[in-house]
Amino acid sequence: MVSMEMISSQLLPPCVMFKSKFGKTLMKNWQKYSDSTVLFTSNHWMTAETNILYSKYLKGLFPGQKIGLIYDHALSHVSGEVKAWIQSHNENALENEKIVVEFVDKCLSSIYQPPYVATNRPLKRLIRSQYHDYVHQLIKNPSGSPALKAGDPVGLSRETLIGFVENAYNKINVENRRKRWIAESFNQCGLNPWNSDRQFKEHLKKLSESSIYAALSAVNNAELLN
């Protein structure tokens, strides 16, 4: 689960989902881990329950502040359980501590959801690079075990994988202290309420040359409300 914050131009601490039973021993063992949110579900996908837990974590990052969440239409985001929790939270919260939720139009995440547009590719590239380095070290120095051959499975602990993710997040955040391309992606996607839509229109103009985008646009026309 990749979350980005516009004003600071930073990735928020990662939420990593592993495959195991929700709420059981493994999940309890990881509860006190603070650098990332580590959760477990039966199929390693976000569920309504884990989404609520992560939303509480995000709210805790901004105590005393109203936060806005921009979701896609994943089932764990639009479920009645999640909507009920947000409604209950807002009914009991001060005005400046509420949660405001907006949604990216269905099937258009690749067009104007900032993590999809700007972050997923470099994040995956950085994680993949660390994995390749890890495998190279196993081949170079197998620590007394038989050398790896093509097609051999590579064991990877949860701790090692989470380290790859956190290192990738840190590199992107350090880079954004100077270049701020995360914040710029909100402008590109037309999701900065204090910015004009010029960059978003330019973004759409470039995408309009793509037959895939044209097909998506044809079935997902948004109605303008004045």
C-alpha positions in Angstrom: 0.0 0.0 0.0 1.7 3.2 -1.2 0.7 6.5 0.4 2.1 9.9 -0.6 1.7 13.2 1.1 1.5 16.2 -1.2 2.7 19.2 1.0 5.8 17.5 2.3 6.4 15.7 -1.1 7.2 12.5 0.8 6.1 8.8 0.8 4.5 7.9 4.1 5.8 4.8 5.9 4.9 1.7 3.9 2.2 -0.7 4.6 3.3 -4.3 3.8 0.9 -7.1 3.4 2.0 -10.8 3.9 0.0 -14.0 3.5 -1.1 -15.5 6.8 -4.1 -15.5 9.1 -5.3 -12.1 10.1 -4.8 -11.3 13.8 -2.9 -14.5 14.6 0.6 -15.0 16.1 2.6 -13.6 13.2 0.6 -10.4 13.1 0.9 -10.0 16.8 4.6 -10.5 16.6 4.9 -7.6 14.2 2.6 -5.2 16.1 5.4 -3.3 17.8 7.4 -2.8 14.6 7.3 0.9 13.9 9.2 1.7 10.7 6.5 0.1 8.6 3.0 -1.2 9.1 3.2 -5.0 8.7 -0.2 -6.8 8.3 -1.3 -10.3 7.4 -4.3 -11.5 5.4 -5.2 -14.9 3.9 -4.3 -13.8 0.4 -1.9 -10.9 1.1 -4.4 -8.4 -0.3 -5.7 -5.4 1.6 -9.1 -6.1 3.2 -11.6 -3.8 4.9 -10.2 -4.7 8.3 -6.6 -4.0 7.4 -7.6 -0.8 5.6 -9.2 0.5 8.7 -6.1 -0.4 10.7 -3.9 1.4 8.2 -6.3 4.4 8.2 -6.0 4.7 11.9 -2.2 4.6 11.5 -2.3 7.4 8.9 -4.5 9.4 11.2 -2.0 9.0 14.0 0.7 10.5 11.8 -1.2 13.8 11.7 -2.6 14.3 15.3 -5.1 17.1 15.6 -5.3 17.6 11.9 -8.0 17.0 9.2 -6.6 14.6 6.6 -7.8 13.9 3.0 -7.5 10.4 1.5 -7.7 9.9 -2.2 -8.6 6.3 -2.9 -9.1 4.1 -6.0 -12.1 1.8 -6.1 -10.5 -1.3 -4.7 -13.0 -3.3 -2.7 -11.2 -2.7 0.6 -11.6 1.1 0.0 -15.3 1.2 -0.9 -16.6 -1.5 1.4 -19.5 -0.6 3.7 -17.4 -1.5 6.7 -14.8 1.1 5.8 -17.4 3.8 5.1 -19.1 3.1 8.4 -15.8 3.4 10.3 -15.0 6.7 8.6 -18.5 8.0 9.3 -18.3 6.9 13.0 -14.9 8.5 13.3 -16.1 11.8 11.9 -19.2 11.9 14.0 -17.0 11.7 17.1 -14.1 13.9 15.9 -13.6 17.6 16.1 -14.0 19.5 12.8 -10.3 19.8 12.4 -9.6 16.1 13.1 -12.0 14.6 10.5 -11.2 12.3 7.6 -12.2 13.5 4.1 -12.3 10.8 1.4 -12.4 11.3 -2.4 -12.2 8.6 -5.1 -10.4 8.3 -8.4 -12.9 7.5 -11.1 -13.2 3.8 -11.9 -10.6 2.4 -14.3 -8.7 5.7 -14.4 -6.1 5.1 -11.7 -3.4 4.9 -14.3 -4.5 8.3 -15.6 -4.6 10.5 -12.5 -3.8 8.6 -9.3 -0.4 10.0 -8.2 1.2 6.8 -6.8 0.3 5.0 -10.0 1.5 7.8 -12.3 4.7 8.8 -10.5 5.8 6.4 -7.9 5.1 2.8 -8.6 7.7 2.4 -11.4 10.7 3.9 -9.6 9.7 2.2 -6.3 9.6 -1.2 -8.0 12.8 -0.5 -9.8 14.6 0.2 -6.6 13.2 -2.9 -4.9 14.1 -5.1 -7.8 17.6 -3.7 -7.9 18.2 -4.6 -4.3 16.8 -8.1 -4.9 19.2 -8.6 -7.8 22.1 -7.4 -5.6 21.0 -9.9 -2.9 20.9 -12.8 -5.4 24.3 -11.7 -6.8 25.8 -11.9 -3.3 24.4 -15.4 -2.8 26.0 -16.5 -6.0 29.3 -14.8 -5.2 29.4 -15.8 -1.5 27.0 -18.7 -0.8 28.3 -19.1 2.8 29.2 -22.7 2.4 26.0 -23.7 0.8 25.8 -25.0 -2.8 26.1 -22.2 -5.4 22.8 -21.1 -6.9 22.0 -22.3 -10.4 19.6 -20.9 -13.0 16.0 -21.7 -11.9 16.8 -22.4 -8.2 14.4 -20.8 -5.7 15.8 -17.9 -3.7 14.9 -17.8 0.0 14.0 -14.3 1.2 12.9 -13.5 4.8 10.2 -11.1 5.6 12.7 -8.9 7.4 14.9 -8.8 4.3 12.0 -7.9 2.0 10.8 -5.2 4.3 14.3 -3.8 4.4 14.3 -3.6 0.6 11.0 -1.7 0.7 12.1 0.7 3.4 15.4 1.4 1.6 13.5 2.2 -1.6 11.1 4.5 0.3 14.1 6.3 1.9 15.9 6.9 -1.4 12.8 8.4 -3.0 12.1 10.6 0.1 15.7 11.9 0.2 15.5 12.7 -3.5 12.2 14.6 -3.0 13.8 16.9 -0.5 15.4 18.5 -3.5 13.3 17.7 -6.5 9.8 17.4 -5.0 8.5 15.3 -7.9 5.9 13.6 -5.6 4.3 17.0 -4.9 4.5 17.7 -8.7 2.6 14.6 -9.5 -0.5 15.9 -7.6 -0.3 18.9 -10.0 0.1 16.7 -13.0 -2.9 14.6 -11.9 -5.1 17.7 -11.2 -5.4 16.8 -7.5 -3.8 19.9 -5.9 -6.7 22.2 -4.9 -4.5 25.2 -4.8 -3.1 24.8 -8.3 -4.5 25.5 -11.7 -5.5 22.6 -14.0 -2.9 23.6 -16.7 -0.5 20.8 -15.9 -3.4 18.3 -15.8 -4.6 19.4 -19.2 -1.1 19.0 -20.6 -0.9 15.5 -19.0 -4.2 14.5 -20.6 -3.1 16.0 -24.0 0.0 13.8 -24.0 -2.1 10.7 -23.0 -4.7 11.4 -25.7 -2.2 10.2 -28.2 -2.5 6.7 -26.7 -5.2 4.4 -28.1 -5.5 2.8 -24.6 -6.2 6.2 -23.0 -8.7 7.1 -25.7 -10.6 3.8 -25.1 -10.7 4.5 -21.3 -11.9 8.1 -21.9 -14.7 6.9 -24.1 -16.3 4.7 -21.4 -15.4 6.9 -18.4 -16.5 10.4 -19.3 -16.9 12.5 -16.2 -19.9 14.8 -16.0 -19.0 18.4 -15.1 -21.1 19.8 -12.2 -21.3 23.6 -11.9 
